């Protein structure tokens, strides 16, 4: 540290502070010197002590195997420790070198001890270890020989033990158990000593690296003596157990413990008999065990809790004694009566009792299910309020009730199929079988009655229906009163069994018969309505009843129109609410009727008029459309007439032009008309770019679709060089003409080959048309040919290929109602009968 130092503007003098701090480092250095001297001395002392101890142990020459084991282990450990001792010596040497360099004061005797004792003794240890290594092989050979001798001695001991285990008393079944067991336990103790010595000697061999010596006699002797000891201990224990069992009364005998002991002793006899083959004690013990094993079925039979008085009487008759009725009878007395001789008879009686008890429990289970008891909740009807009406209830789901009935029925059937179900038990089971069947029939009848009641209740709620069918309404009123009364009682007492006891099932059966009669009459009345207006056949009974129940309300028909007509969705009524002034399609097309039927009175009557006026309206509008076609521009004309008639009249006009072109003497007339078709299509395509309503755009789409097909047909006939209207190329087409048919107004007729059909005038609105392909044309020819012959036709082919759409499109061309009907699992033959009746009477497809 400098005595002076300049720091910025200051001059720092350090002499005084240096004088203050100097004594402290000097003191620290002295302490370090002292610590080094102490550490060096202590480490040297420890090293010297360990070296001297090692020299002493190496100097001891082993006299036997045990000494050699300790000496050998120490020698091996010392060989591993020696490098560490040398490292410790080097460490002490470095410490003393530091003391010399730092001129530390070290006691002379410390340096002398390190230089003259520790170093030489460490060298002596190296030499002694080397000498021990040189003597290692000789010592190992001597130990190997000594161990072999000891193993031979163990073998002799085992043979002696084996010989003593064959003492005559061990094989004498009359011997007292205590002396034999003591003798065998002593032999077992000697065997354990041999086992311990054998384990020690094998450990020594492993330590020295010798091959292990086997001693198979040890296992054999252990097994032999051990099994003999087990045998005699078992004999002693069995005698104690047998004495206890014989003196115990039948009622207090632990049969489970007895059975477990028999199993245990049987296993033990199986084990000892594999090595002890000629000892009479083994069969003696086996005979004792077999005696009780044979007795076990008898004991179980006599202790069966299912035994009733008549079963006990059978047992007494078999044994010719009353011991079965005496619970305090000891087992010894049973043995004196030779009950084992009657095992089969006793087991049969017990088995019968057990089977009967099981059947009785099954019957009790069924009884508890329906009448309750033992904490079992009885089966009850689920009762729900009906349409929030006061004091009006209906049954909920009866699946759970029917499930319990099925389960109980299976149980009773199982009981009755058993040969043990006899006498009073069979009588009870048969009664329950009848009751269960009665309940099942009643529940099924009840649900059917409820279904019919709910159906008719919604019908006869209408005053209009009551007015039309007063007799049926009166009958239903009586059933309705009874139903509500019964269901109130069920609501108060929902137990299924109790309800059947009150004969509610019979009441429901009688009520259901009346409801079935009402339904039958109702079906007849509905059939009358359908015959008056056949399109009613396409409605379900519910839909038809909905209309009839609101016959004074013409609007009630509106939701069902599309099921009866091809495309009448809405009927427009006049200001008086009774006159039907127009019909409207699902696409929103509005067509005024030529005549206006009055929507009054019976629905079927004014619907017949509606159908008639629909046909009349379309026929008159068709005539107007044909007359307007040649006087007005086509692009204007198509939007001034109903869409259906625009398509049909366009077809008529096209056929007229084609026929005229074919009949013309001008050979290019048909080709020129084909060019005109292209021009018409171009005009229609241009028209699509204008602002159109949804209805107008739908009409254009359908018209372009049919015009494209018409254009293609003209090109085809040009290519085929059709020159006469009698040529097949023209005759095979589905042609439309406007002509008179006898007396009366002109009609649209449709022809194909030899088939002629009158246009149906079914209002179709503005529905899209199918793109016609050559296959479609062939289908049309097939269908029209079949219809001409009075036959039916049905396209077949893979799903999704257009069979249904083709038939629907052909119906549009002919203006015939076409009904698409998808079958399902719920369709019945009655429904199909009604459906086909409607088709036959309306002429619909």
C-alpha positions in Angstrom: 0.0 0.0 0.0 1.5 3.4 -1.0 1.9 5.9 1.8 0.5 8.7 -0.4 -1.9 8.8 -3.4 -3.5 11.7 -5.2 -7.3 11.4 -5.8 -8.7 14.3 -7.8 -8.2 17.5 -5.8 -7.2 15.5 -2.7 -3.9 14.0 -1.5 -4.6 10.9 0.6 -2.0 9.8 3.2 -2.2 6.1 4.2 0.6 5.7 6.7 -1.6 5.8 9.8 -4.2 3.3 8.4 -1.5 1.0 7.2 0.0 0.9 10.7 -3.5 0.1 12.0 -4.1 -2.9 9.6 -0.7 -4.5 9.5 -0.9 -6.5 12.7 -4.0 -8.3 11.6 -2.6 -10.2 8.5 0.4 -11.2 10.5 -1.8 -12.8 13.1 -3.8 -14.6 10.4 -0.6 -16.0 8.8 0.6 -17.4 12.1 -2.8 -19.2 12.6 -2.5 -20.6 9.1 1.0 -22.0 9.9 -0.3 -23.6 13.0 -3.2 -25.2 11.2 -1.0 -26.7 8.5 1.4 -28.2 11.2 -1.6 -29.7 13.1 -3.3 -31.1 9.9 0.0 -32.7 8.8 0.6 -34.3 12.2 -3.0 -35.7 12.5 -3.0 -37.1 8.9 0.3 -38.7 9.5 -0.9 -40.3 12.7 -4.0 -41.7 11.1 -2.1 -43.1 8.2 0.5 -44.7 10.4 -2.2 -46.3 12.6 -4.0 -47.8 9.6 -0.7 -49.1 8.1 0.3 -50.7 11.3 -3.1 -52.4 11.7 -2.9 -53.7 8.2 0.6 -55.1 8.8 -0.7 -56.9 11.9 -3.6 -58.5 10.2 -1.5 -59.6 7.2 1.0 -61.2 9.6 -1.7 -63.6 11.0 -1.7 -66.9 9.1 -5.2 -68.5 8.7 -5.6 -71.8 10.3 -9.0 -72.9 9.0 -11.6 -72.0 6.5 -13.3 -69.4 8.7 -9.9 -67.6 9.3 -9.1 -67.8 5.6 -12.4 -66.2 4.7 -11.7 -63.2 6.9 -8.0 -63.0 5.8 -9.0 -63.3 2.2 -11.7 -60.6 2.4 -9.2 -58.3 4.2 -6.5 -59.0 1.6 -8.9 -58.1 -1.3 -10.1 -54.9 0.5 -6.5 -53.9 1.2 -5.5 -54.3 -2.4 -8.3 -51.8 -3.3 -7.3 -49.5 -0.3 -3.6 -49.3 -1.0 -3.7 -46.6 -3.7 -5.7 -44.4 -1.3 -3.1 -44.9 1.4 -0.3 -43.9 -1.0 -2.3 -40.8 -1.9 -2.7 -40.0 1.8 1.1 -40.4 2.2 1.7 -38.0 -0.7 -0.7 -35.5 0.8 1.1 -35.5 4.2 4.4 -35.2 2.4 3.2 -32.1 0.5 2.0 -30.5 3.8 5.5 -30.9 5.3 7.1 -29.5 2.2 4.9 -26.4 2.7 6.1 -26.0 6.3 9.6 -26.2 5.1 9.1 -23.5 2.3 7.3 -21.2 4.7 9.9 -21.8 7.4 7.2 -22.9 9.9 8.2 -24.2 13.2 7.4 -28.0 13.2 8.4 -30.2 16.2 11.3 -32.4 15.3 9.7 -35.6 16.5 6.8 -35.0 14.0 9.1 -34.8 11.1 11.1 -37.8 12.4 7.9 -39.9 12.7 6.9 -39.2 9.1 10.4 -39.7 7.6 11.6 -42.7 9.6 8.3 -44.6 10.5 5.4 -43.8 8.2 7.3 -44.1 4.9 9.2 -47.4 5.8 6.0 -49.0 7.3 4.1 -48.2 4.1 6.8 -49.9 2.1 6.6 -52.9 4.5 2.8 -53.0 3.8 3.4 -53.2 0.1 5.8 -56.0 0.5 3.5 -57.9 3.0 0.6 -57.6 0.5 2.8 -59.0 -2.2 3.8 -61.9 0.0 0.1 -62.6 0.8 -0.7 -62.7 -2.9 2.1 -65.2 -3.4 0.6 -67.4 -0.7 -2.9 -67.0 -2.0 -3.1 -70.1 -4.2 -1.8 -72.5 -1.6 -4.2 -71.2 1.0 -7.1 -71.5 -1.5 -6.2 -75.1 -2.3 -6.1 -75.9 1.4 -9.5 -74.3 2.0 -11.0 -76.1 -1.0 -9.9 -79.4 0.5 -11.3 -78.5 3.9 -14.7 -77.4 2.4 -15.0 -80.7 0.5 -14.4 -82.5 3.8 -17.1 -80.5 5.5 -19.6 -81.1 2.7 -19.0 -84.8 3.1 -19.6 -84.5 6.8 -22.9 -82.8 6.1 -23.9 -85.6 3.8 -23.2 -88.1 6.5 -25.4 -86.1 9.0 -28.3 -86.1 6.5 -28.1 -89.8 6.0 -28.1 -90.3 9.7 -31.2 -88.1 10.0 -32.9 -90.0 7.3 -32.2 -93.3 9.0 -33.6 -92.0 12.3 -36.7 -90.6 10.6 -37.5 -94.2 9.7 -37.9 -95.1 13.3 -40.6 -97.8 13.7 -42.8 -95.6 15.8 -43.1 -93.2 12.8 -44.8 -95.9 10.8 -46.9 -97.4 13.6 -50.5 -96.2 13.5 -50.9 -97.1 17.1 -48.0 -94.8 18.3 -48.8 -91.8 20.5 -48.7 -88.6 18.5 -46.7 -86.5 21.0 -43.5 -88.6 21.1 -43.5 -89.0 17.3 -44.0 -85.3 16.7 -41.2 -84.4 19.2 -38.8 -86.9 17.5 -39.6 -85.5 14.1 -39.3 -81.9 15.3 -35.8 -82.6 16.7 -34.8 -84.1 13.4 -36.2 -81.0 11.7 -34.1 -78.8 14.0 -31.0 -80.8 13.0 -31.9 -80.4 9.3 -32.1 -76.6 9.7 -28.6 -76.6 11.3 -27.3 -78.6 8.3 -29.1 -76.2 6.0 -27.5 -73.2 7.7 -24.0 -74.8 7.5 -24.6 -75.7 3.8 -25.5 -72.1 3.0 -22.4 -70.8 4.8 -20.1 -73.3 3.0 -21.6 -72.5 -0.4 -21.0 -68.8 0.3 -17.4 -69.5 1.1 -17.0 -71.4 -2.2 -18.6 -68.4 -4.1 -16.1 -66.0 -2.3 -13.1 -68.1 -3.2 -14.3 -68.6 -6.7 -14.8 -72.4 -6.3 -17.4 -74.4 -8.1 -20.5 -74.8 -5.9 -21.0 -78.2 -4.4 -24.6 -79.6 -4.6 -26.2 -81.5 -1.7 -29.3 -83.2 -3.2 -29.7 -85.3 -0.1 -30.7 -82.1 1.8 -33.9 -81.6 -0.2 -34.8 -85.3 -0.1 -34.3 -85.5 3.7 -36.1 -82.1 4.2 -39.1 -83.3 2.2 -39.2 -86.7 3.8 -39.0 -85.5 7.4 -41.2 -82.5 6.7 -44.0 -84.7 5.2 -43.8 -87.1 8.1 -44.1 -84.3 10.6 -47.0 -82.8 8.6 -48.7 -86.3 8.7 -48.4 -86.8 12.4 -49.4 -83.2 13.2 -52.4 -83.8 11.0 -53.2 -87.0 12.8 -53.1 -85.2 16.2 -55.2 -82.2 15.0 -57.7 -84.4 13.3 -58.3 -86.4 16.4 -59.0 -83.2 18.3 -61.4 -81.9 15.6 -63.2 -85.3 15.2 -63.7 -85.4 19.0 -65.1 -81.9 19.0 -67.4 -82.6 16.0 -68.7 -85.9 17.4 -69.8 -84.2 20.6 -71.3 -81.1 18.9 -75.1 -81.1 18.3 -76.3 -81.0 14.7 -77.8 -77.5 15.2 -74.5 -75.9 16.2 -72.2 -77.8 13.9 -70.2 -75.4 11.6 -70.6 -77.2 8.3 -68.6 -74.6 6.4 -65.6 -75.1 8.8 -66.0 -78.9 8.6 -66.0 -78.8 4.8 -63.0 -76.5 4.7 -61.1 -78.9 7.0 -61.9 -81.9 4.9 -60.7 -80.1 1.8 -57.5 -79.0 3.6 -56.7 -82.5 4.9 -57.5 -84.0 1.5 -54.9 -81.7 -0.1 -52.4 -82.5 2.7 -52.8 -86.3 2.2 -52.3 -85.8 -1.5 -49.0 -84.0 -0.8 -47.5 -86.5 1.8 -48.6 -89.6 -0.1 -46.3 -88.7 -3.0 -43.2 -89.3 -0.8 -44.6 -91.5 2.0 -45.7 -94.6 0.2 -45.5 -97.4 2.7 -46.6 -95.8 5.9 -49.9 -97.2 7.2 -50.6 -93.9 9.0 -51.5 -92.3 5.7 -54.4 -94.7 4.8 -55.5 -94.5 8.4 -55.9 -90.8 8.3 -57.5 -90.9 4.9 -60.1 -93.3 6.2 -61.0 -90.9 9.0 -61.3 -88.0 6.5 -63.4 -90.1 4.1 -65.7 -91.0 6.9 -66.6 -87.4 7.5 -66.6 -86.6 3.8 -69.3 -89.2 3.3 -71.2 -87.7 6.2 -71.1 -84.2 4.8 -74.0 -84.5 2.3 -76.2 -86.0 5.0 -75.4 -83.1 7.4 -76.2 -80.5 4.7 -79.4 -82.3 4.0 -80.5 -82.4 7.6 -79.5 -78.8 8.2 -81.3 -77.5 5.1 -83.4 -74.5 6.3 -85.9 -75.3 3.5 -87.1 -78.5 5.2 -90.8 -78.3 6.1 -92.8 -80.7 8.4 -93.7 -83.0 5.5 -90.0 -83.3 4.5 -89.0 -84.0 8.1 -91.6 -86.7 8.3 -90.1 -88.3 5.2 -86.6 -88.3 6.8 -87.9 -89.9 10.0 -89.6 -92.6 8.0 -86.4 -93.2 6.1 -84.2 -93.4 9.3 -86.9 -95.0 11.4 -86.1 -92.5 14.2 -87.0 -88.9 15.2 -83.5 -87.4 15.2 -84.4 -85.0 12.4 -86.8 -83.2 14.7 -84.2 -83.0 17.5 -81.8 -80.1 16.9 -79.7 -81.0 19.9 -78.9 -84.5 18.7 -75.0 -84.9 18.7 -73.2 -86.0 15.7 -72.0 -89.2 17.5 -75.6 -90.3 17.6 -76.1 -89.8 13.9 -73.1 -92.0 13.3 -74.5 -94.7 15.4 -77.6 -94.8 13.2 -75.5 -95.3 10.1 -77.1 -92.3 8.4 -74.5 -92.5 5.6 -76.3 -95.6 4.3 -79.3 -93.4 3.6 -77.4 -90.6 1.8 -79.2 -90.8 -1.5 -82.7 -90.7 0.1 -81.8 -87.8 2.4 -80.2 -85.8 -0.3 -83.2 -86.3 -2.6 -85.6 -85.1 0.2 -83.3 -82.1 0.8 -83.0 -81.3 -2.9 -86.8 -81.4 -3.2 -87.2 -79.0 -0.3 -84.6 -76.6 -1.7 -86.3 -76.6 -5.1 -89.7 -76.1 -3.6 -88.3 -73.2 -1.4 -86.8 -71.7 -4.5 -90.1 -71.9 -6.3 -91.9 -70.4 -3.3 -89.4 -67.5 -3.3 -90.0 -66.9 -7.0 -93.8 -66.9 -6.3 -93.2 -64.5 -3.4 -91.2 -62.2 -5.7 -94.0 -62.1 -8.2 -96.5 -61.4 -5.4 -94.3 -58.6 -3.9 -94.0 -57.0 -7.4 -97.7 -56.5 -7.7 -99.0 -56.3 -4.1 -95.9 -54.8 -2.3 -94.3 -55.9 0.9 -90.7 -56.2 2.2 -90.1 -52.6 1.1 -90.8 -53.4 -2.6 -92.6 -50.6 -4.5 -95.6 -52.0 -6.3 -96.0 -51.6 -10.1 -98.1 -48.5 -10.8 -99.7 -46.9 -13.9 -98.2 -43.6 -14.9 -101.0 -41.1 -15.1 -100.8 -37.8 -17.0 -103.2 -34.9 -17.3 -104.8 -34.8 -20.7 -104.5 -31.5 -22.5 -104.6 -29.5 -19.3 -108.3 -30.5 -18.9 -109.6 -30.5 -15.3 -110.0 -34.0 -13.9 -109.2 -35.6 -17.2 -106.3 -38.1 -17.2 -104.7 -40.6 -19.6 -102.2 -43.4 -19.0 -98.5 -42.6 -19.6 -96.2 -45.1 -21.1 -97.1 -48.7 -20.1 -93.8 -50.2 -21.4 -92.6 -50.6 -17.8 -95.9 -52.2 -16.7 -95.8 -54.6 -19.7 -92.1 -55.3 -19.0 -93.0 -56.3 -15.4 -95.8 -58.5 -16.7 -93.5 -60.2 -19.1 -90.9 -60.8 -16.4 -93.5 -62.2 -14.0 -95.0 -64.3 -16.7 -91.6 -65.9 -17.5 -91.1 -66.6 -13.8 -94.5 -68.3 -13.4 -93.9 -70.3 -16.6 -90.6 -71.4 -15.3 -92.2 -72.5 -12.0 -94.9 -74.5 -13.8 -92.4 -76.3 -16.0 -90.6 -77.6 -12.9 -91.4 -81.1 -11.6 -91.1 -79.8 -8.1 -94.1 -77.5 -8.6 -96.9 -79.6 -7.2 -99.9 -79.5 -4.9 -100.8 -76.2 -3.4 -97.8 -74.5 -4.9 -98.9 -75.4 -8.4 -102.4 -74.1 -7.6 -101.1 -70.8 -6.5 -98.8 -70.5 -9.5 -101.6 -71.3 -11.9 -103.8 -68.6 -10.3 -101.1 -66.0 -10.7 -100.6 -67.1 -14.3 -104.3 -66.4 -14.9 -104.1 -63.1 -13.1 -101.0 -62.0 -15.0 -102.6 -62.9 -18.4 -105.7 -61.1 -17.3 -103.7 -58.0 -16.4 -101.8 -58.2 -19.7 -104.9 -58.4 -21.8 -106.5 -55.6 -19.7 -103.5 -53.3 -20.2 -103.4 -53.9 -23.9 -107.1 -53.4 -24.2 -106.8 -50.3 -22.0 -104.1 -48.7 -24.2 -106.2 -49.5 -27.3 -109.2 -47.9 -25.7 -107.2 -44.9 -24.7 -105.9 -44.5 -28.3 -109.4 -44.7 -29.7 -110.8 -42.4 -27.0 -108.2 -39.8 -27.6 -108.8 -40.0 -31.4 -112.5 -39.7 -31.1 -112.4 -37.1 -28.3 -110.7 -34.7 -30.7 -113.3 -35.5 -33.3 -116.5 -35.2 -31.3 -115.2 -32.0 -29.6 -116.4 -30.4 -32.8 -120.1 -29.3 -32.7 -120.3 -29.8 -36.4 -119.4 -33.4 -36.2 -121.9 -33.9 -33.4 -124.5 -32.3 -35.5 -123.8 -34.5 -38.5 -123.5 -37.8 -36.5 -125.7 -37.4 -33.4 -126.1 -41.1 -32.6 -122.4 -41.8 -32.6 -121.8 -38.6 -30.5 -124.3 -39.8 -27.9 -122.6 -43.2 -27.6 -119.2 -41.6 -27.3 -120.5 -39.2 -24.6 -121.4 -42.3 -22.4 -118.0 -43.8 -23.0 -116.3 -40.5 -22.4 -118.0 -40.1 -19.0 -117.1 -43.6 -18.0 -113.5 -43.1 -19.2 -113.0 -39.9 -17.1 -114.5 -41.6 -14.0 -112.2 -44.6 -14.3 -109.1 -42.6 -14.9 -109.8 -40.4 -11.9 -109.9 -43.6 -9.8 -106.7 -44.8 -11.4 -105.1 -41.4 -10.6 -106.1 -41.9 -7.0 -105.1 -45.6 -6.8 -102.4 -46.2 -9.5 -101.5 -49.7 -8.4 -102.0 -52.0 -11.4 -103.0 -55.0 -9.3 -105.6 -52.9 -7.3 -107.0 -51.5 -10.5 -107.5 -55.0 -11.8 -109.1 -56.1 -8.6 -111.7 -53.2 -9.1 -112.5 -54.8 -12.5 -111.4 -51.6 -14.3 -110.0 -53.8 -17.0 -113.4 -55.3 -17.9 -114.9 -51.8 -18.0 -112.2 -50.7 -20.4 -112.9 -53.7 -22.6 -116.6 -52.9 -22.8 -115.8 -49.3 -23.5 -113.4 -50.2 -26.2 -116.0 -52.4 -28.0 -118.3 -49.3 -28.2 -115.4 -47.1 -29.5 -114.6 -49.7 -32.1 -118.2 -49.7 -33.2 -118.1 -45.9 -33.4 -114.8 -46.1 -35.4 -116.4 -48.6 -37.8 -119.4 -46.4 -38.4 -117.1 -43.4 -38.7 -115.1 -45.2 -41.4 -118.3 -46.0 -43.3 -119.4 -42.3 -43.1 -116.0 -41.2 -44.3 -116.2 -43.7 -47.1 -119.5 -42.1 -48.2 -117.8 -38.7 -48.2 -114.9 -40.1 -50.3 -117.3 -41.6 -52.8 -119.0 -38.3 -53.3 -115.6 -36.6 -53.8 -113.0 -39.2 -54.8 -110.1 -36.9 -54.2 -110.8 -37.3 -50.5 -109.2 -40.8 -50.9 -105.8 -39.0 -51.0 -106.4 -37.6 -47.5 -105.9 -39.4 -44.3 -108.9 -39.9 -42.1 -107.5 -37.3 -39.7 -107.2 -34.7 -42.4 -110.7 -35.5 -43.7 -112.2 -35.3 -40.3 -110.4 -32.0 -39.8 -112.2 -30.6 -42.9 -115.6 -32.1 -41.9 -115.4 -30.8 -38.4 -115.1 -27.3 -39.8 -117.5 -27.6 -42.8 -118.8 -24.1 -42.1 -115.4 -22.7 -42.5 -114.2 -22.8 -46.1 -110.7 -21.9 -45.1 -110.3 -25.2 -43.3 -109.9 -26.8 -46.7 -106.9 -24.7 -47.6 -104.1 -26.7 -45.8 -105.2 -29.9 -47.6 -105.7 -28.6 -51.1 -102.2 -29.7 -52.4 -103.1 -33.3 -51.3 -106.3 -33.3 -53.4 -105.3 -31.1 -56.4 -102.0 -31.1 -58.4 -101.1 -27.5 -57.7 -104.0 -25.6 -56.1 -102.6 -24.3 -52.9 -105.0 -21.4 -52.0 -108.6 -20.7 -52.9 -109.5 -17.0 -53.0 -112.9 -16.3 -51.5 -115.1 -13.4 -52.4 -116.1 -10.6 -50.1 -119.0 -12.7 -48.7 -116.5 -15.3 -47.6 -118.5 -18.0 -49.4 -117.8 -17.6 -53.2 -114.6 -19.2 -54.5 -113.5 -16.6 -57.1 -110.0 -17.8 -58.0 -107.3 -20.5 -57.5 -103.7 -19.9 -56.7 -100.7 -22.2 -57.2 -97.8 -22.9 -54.9 -95.7 -20.6 -57.1 -98.1 -17.8 -56.6 -99.9 -17.8 -60.0 -103.5 -16.4 -59.7 -106.2 -17.8 -62.0 -109.8 -16.5 -61.7 -112.5 -19.3 -62.1 -114.9 -19.2 -65.0 -117.7 -20.0 -62.6 -117.7 -19.4 -58.9 -118.9 -22.3 -56.6 -120.5 -21.5 -53.3 -118.4 -22.8 -50.4 -121.5 -23.7 -48.3 -123.2 -26.8 -47.1 -121.5 -30.1 -47.3 -117.8 -29.8 -48.2 -117.7 -32.6 -50.7 -120.5 -31.0 -52.8 -118.9 -27.7 -53.4 -115.4 -29.3 -53.9 -117.0 -31.4 -56.7 -118.1 -28.1 -58.2 -114.7 -26.6 -57.7 -113.1 -29.5 -59.6 -115.7 -29.1 -62.5 -115.1 -25.4 -62.7 -111.3 -25.9 -62.6 -111.6 -28.0 -65.8 -114.0 -25.5 -67.4 -111.8 -22.6 -66.6 -108.7 -24.1 -68.1 -110.6 -25.2 -71.2 -112.0 -21.7 -71.8 -108.6 -20.1 -71.1 -106.9 -22.6 -73.5 -109.3 -21.4 -76.3 -108.5 -17.8 -75.6 -104.7 -18.5 -75.5 -104.9 -20.2 -78.9 -106.9 -17.4 -80.4 -104.5 -14.8 -79.0 -101.3 -16.6 -80.2 -101.4 -15.5 -83.8 -102.5 -11.9 -83.1 -99.9 -10.9 -80.5 -96.2 -10.9 -80.2 -95.1 -14.2 -78.6 -92.9 -12.5 -76.0 -95.9 -10.5 -74.9 -98.4 -13.4 -75.3 -96.6 -15.7 -72.9 -97.0 -13.4 -70.0 -100.8 -12.8 -70.6 -102.0 -16.4 -70.0 -101.6 -19.1 -67.3 -98.2 -20.7 -67.4 -99.6 -24.2 -67.9 -101.6 -23.1 -70.9 -98.7 -21.2 -72.4 -96.7 -24.4 -72.4 -99.6 -26.5 -73.8 -100.7 -24.0 -76.4 -97.1 -23.5 -77.5 -97.0 -27.3 -78.0 -100.2 -27.2 -80.0 -98.9 -24.3 -82.2 -95.5 -26.1 -82.8 -97.3 -29.2 -83.9 -99.5 -27.2 -86.3 -96.4 -25.6 -87.9 -94.4 -28.8 -88.1 -97.4 -30.6 -89.7 -97.8 -27.8 -92.2 -94.1 -27.7 -93.0 -94.1 -31.5 -93.6 -97.2 -31.3 -95.8 -95.8 -28.3 -97.8 -94.6 -28.9 -101.3 -91.6 -26.7 -100.4 -88.8 -29.2 -99.6 -87.1 -26.7 -97.4 -90.2 -25.8 -95.3 -89.3 -28.0 -92.4 -85.7 -26.7 -92.4 -86.9 -23.1 -92.5 -89.2 -23.8 -89.6 -86.2 -25.2 -87.7 -84.5 -21.9 -88.3 -87.6 -20.1 -87.0 -87.3 -22.3 -83.8 -83.8 -21.1 -83.3 -85.0 -17.5 -83.6 -87.7 -18.1 -81.1 -85.2 -19.6 -78.6 -82.9 -16.6 -79.1 -85.8 -14.2 -78.3 -86.7 -16.1 -75.2 -83.0 -16.2 -74.1 -82.8 -12.4 -74.6 -86.0 -12.0 -72.6 -84.4 -13.7 -69.5 -82.0 -10.7 -69.2 -84.9 -8.4 -68.5 -86.3 -7.7 -65.0 -88.8 -10.5 -64.4 -90.9 -11.7 -61.5 -90.1 -15.1 -60.0 -93.2 -16.5 -61.7 -92.3 -15.1 -65.1 -88.7 -16.4 -64.8 -90.1 -19.9 -63.9 -92.3 -19.8 -67.0 -89.4 -18.8 -69.2 -87.3 -21.6 -67.8 -90.0 -24.2 -68.5 -90.8 -22.8 -72.0 -87.1 -22.7 -73.0 -86.7 -26.3 -71.8 -89.7 -27.5 -74.0 -88.6 -25.3 -77.0 -85.1 -26.7 -76.9 -86.6 -30.2 -77.2 -88.9 -29.1 -80.0 -86.0 -27.5 -81.9 -84.0 -30.8 -81.6 -87.0 -32.8 -82.9 -87.2 -30.6 -86.0 -83.5 -31.0 -86.6 -83.9 -34.8 -86.2 -86.8 -34.9 -88.6 -84.8 -32.9 -91.1 -82.0 -35.3 -90.8 -84.3 -38.3 -91.1 -86.0 -36.6 -94.2 -89.5 -36.9 -92.9 -91.7 -36.0 -95.9 -95.2 -37.0 -94.7 -97.3 -36.6 -91.6 -97.8 -40.4 -91.8 -94.0 -41.1 -91.5 -93.0 -42.8 -88.2 -90.6 -40.0 -87.6 -93.5 -37.7 -87.0 -96.1 -40.2 -85.8 -93.8 -41.3 -82.9 -93.8 -37.8 -81.4 -96.2 -36.8 -78.7 -98.3 -34.4 -80.7 -100.9 -31.9 -79.4 -103.8 -30.6 -81.6 -106.7 -28.3 -81.1 -109.8 -29.8 -82.6 -113.4 -30.6 -82.1 -114.3 -34.0 -80.8 -117.8 -34.7 -81.9 -120.5 -32.4 -80.6 -119.3 -29.7 -78.2 -116.4 -27.3 -77.7 -113.0 -27.9 -79.1 -110.4 -29.8 -77.0 -106.7 -30.2 -76.8 -105.9 -33.7 -78.0 -102.6 -35.5 -77.5 -101.5 -38.2 -80.0 -98.6 -40.6 -80.2 -98.6 -43.3 -82.8 -102.1 -44.8 -82.6 -102.8 -43.5 -79.1 -105.1 -40.5 -78.6 -105.7 -38.8 -75.3 -107.8 -35.8 -74.2 -106.1 -33.1 -72.4 -106.8 -33.5 -68.6 -107.1 -29.8 -67.7 -105.7 -30.5 -64.2 -104.4 -27.1 -62.9 -100.6 -27.4 -62.6 -99.5 -23.8 -62.0 -96.0 -23.0 -63.1 -94.0 -26.1 -62.4 -90.6 -26.8 -64.0 -90.4 -29.2 -66.9 -88.0 -32.1 -67.4 -85.2 -32.0 -70.0 -86.4 -34.6 -72.5 -83.8 -37.1 -73.8 -84.2 -39.8 -76.4 -84.8 -42.3 -73.5 -87.6 -40.0 -72.3 -89.2 -40.2 -75.7 -89.0 -43.9 -75.8 -90.6 -44.1 -72.3 -93.4 -41.8 -73.5 -94.1 -44.2 -76.4 -94.2 -47.2 -74.1 -96.5 -45.6 -71.6 -99.0 -44.2 -74.2 -99.0 -47.6 -76.0 -99.8 -49.3 -72.7 -102.6 -46.9 -71.9 -104.2 -47.3 -75.3 -104.4 -51.1 -74.6 -105.8 -50.4 -71.2 -102.7 -51.6 -69.4 -100.5 -50.0 -66.8 -96.9 -49.0 -67.1 -94.1 -48.5 -64.6 -90.5 -47.5 -65.4 -87.8 -49.6 -63.7 -84.1 -48.9 -63.2 -81.5 -47.9 -60.7 -82.4 -45.3 -58.1 -81.9 -41.7 -59.0 -82.1 -42.2 -62.8 -85.3 -40.1 -63.2 -88.1 -42.7 -63.3 -90.4 -40.8 -61.1 -89.7 -37.4 -62.7 -90.3 -38.8 -66.2 -93.8 -40.0 -65.2 -94.5 -36.7 -63.5 -93.4 -34.8 -66.6 -95.6 -36.9 -68.8 -98.5 -36.2 -66.5 -97.8 -32.5 -66.9 -98.0 -32.9 -70.7 -101.3 -34.6 -70.4 -102.5 -32.3 -67.6 -103.3 -35.3 -65.4 -103.0 -35.3 -61.6 -99.9 -37.3 -60.6 -99.4 -38.3 -57.0 -96.0 -39.3 -55.6 -96.4 -41.7 -52.8 -93.6 -43.1 -50.7 -94.2 -46.3 -48.9 -93.0 -46.9 -45.3 -93.4 -49.4 -42.5 -96.4 -47.6 -41.2 -98.4 -48.2 -44.5 -101.2 -50.7 -44.1 -103.2 -52.6 -46.7 -106.2 -50.5 -45.7 -104.4 -47.4 -46.6 -103.3 -48.8 -49.9 -106.9 -49.9 -50.6 -108.1 -46.4 -50.0 -105.3 -45.0 -52.1 -106.0 -47.2 -55.1 -109.7 -46.4 -54.8 -108.9 -42.8 -55.2 -106.7 -43.4 -58.2 -109.3 -45.5 -59.9 -112.2 -43.0 -59.4 -110.3 -39.8 -60.2 -108.2 -41.2 -63.1 -105.0 -39.8 -61.4 -101.6 -41.4 -61.8 
